[in-house]
Each structure stands twice: as C-alpha cells, then as structure tokens.
C-alpha cells in the first residue's frame, strides 16, 4: 500500500513515498517555480516523476496521495484559493493530481498538515497528548491546530492564519493586501529585507549567525523574537494547548532562534502568574531540523484518503 506525501511551499516542493509499513521508499525536493500556474505545475510534475523513478514504482502503484499546500483548501471540490506565495487562486489541485494518479487525494492547508506531522512526532513520547498548536516560520507564517487529536480548520478552512494578523498598522505591505502583518516582520524573506541595510543579500539564517557580532543583527533578532513570543502568547491563551511547536525554515537555526524567544516569553510573563503557567519554557517545543513535519504530515493525511 504505497502512499505519497507532498509538502508544497513557497520555496520548495518536497515529496515522500512510503510503503505499507510506513517506511520511506524515496524523497525528493525541488525549488518551487511559481511565476505562473503552468510553471508551478511543470515543477510539480518533475518532482513527482523523479520521486516515482527513485522509488522504483509507477503511478498505478500509488494507493493514496496526501498534500499540504498554502492557502484556503476547499475539501469538497479540491480547489485551492488565495495561495499568495504560489500565485495560485481557484486552482484545481486535486484534478491536476488525479490526471496522474487514479487514487484518492487528500488536500489540506500546508500548516495544518505540518501540525499533524508535529503532533504525530510528539505522540511518540507523549501518547496522551491531545492539543497542540504548530507555528511555522518560513517563507510565510501560519499556525496549524490539533484540538482533541483532530485538525481544526475553522468555518472557512482558515484557522491559524496568524501570519496575517496586523501587528504594525503602518508597517510593510503584505502579499495578502494588508500592511504590517506579523508575516512582514518574522518570516524568512521579511527578516532578510529588514537586514538589507547592514547585511545585503543575507538569509534569515545569516542574520541569526551575525547577531553574535553585529549590533543591528542582534536588534533585529530581538525584534523578531518579541513578535514571535507575542504570537505564542496569543495561541496559548486562545486555545490552551498542551504544547506550542515551532518549525519551518527559519527555526532551523536552532538555539540562536529559540533562546531569544524564550527570553522574550519570560519577560512577557514576568508580571502574570497565569502567563507564567501557560508560557512555561517546557510548553514550547522546537522540532529538529531533520524532521519535516509538513512532509510527514502530508503522508499521514494519505492514510485518511483510503
């Protein structure tokens, strides 16, 4: 029973093939080409063809496909809306995949799929875990919610779009059309943009590395960390989850990413016994960079597509 998991992001398309024992057969990653829907589809087709070849299987061998993709997912029609980082709107994603695979295809918002992957990861050591919020910080920023062991989508499938909460009304323009969204401050491209004056061309990872020597980089890291701590505070107070799980490309910096957030959370909760309880350091978990929750979460989604 071969299943595929696809993690579609603004930076890369990752794909995983699992056998019936949930063991990986092959895994590939391709840079996302999203200038047009046609360019995106060509990249997706190339990634899938490569995956099948490396796994030694054909499309006919695939029993189910799970997909995590940015934007609003219509579960009934299989169409994707407002995937702003992919330049896709009203895109028939399920139909595109079913042209190649004659099997069930389960679509989910990418961060919701990553939340499922993070949840399954934590369950290995905490099987009684019931509620988590996954905060993904990469090309974009969003939260995925697992409540009572199930993905929480909201009324319009947009639960957790915390990256588009406005935190600075006069701030930078966001791809969603608003200004000053959280994503315009803490996402990877936003960090690089804010560092352009003192580290032109630098990645977010380079900014975190430079914070040890460059005052401006340190100030930027503290700014980003303060906003992320605030987002963690919102999520914990709104949903009272067991754990807040951090992931995404920016988080792969490790301790230089996590430690300033924990320090900001400590300052945030210093005056409030309630906040101290809710925002305890062990309630915040950083996923290891070797684990891709979006990819594994998409593969777990494929279990639901039988």
Secondary structure, DSSP 4 states (H G I P E B T S, - for coil): -EEEEEEE-SSEEEEEEE-TTS-EEEEEEEE---SSHHHHHHHHHHHHHHHHHHHT--GGGEEEEEEEESSEEETTTTEEE-BTTTTBSSB-HHHHHHTT--SEEEEEEHHHHHHHHHHHHHHTT-TT---EEEEEESSSEEEEEEETTEE---TTS-TT-GGGSBS-TTS-B-TTS-BSBTHHHHSHHHHHHHTTTTSTT--HHHHHHHTTT-HHHHHHHHHHHHHHHHHHHHHHHHH--SEEEEESGGGGGTHHHHHHHHHHHHHHHTT-HHHHHHT-GGGEEEPPTT--HHHHHHHHHHHHT-
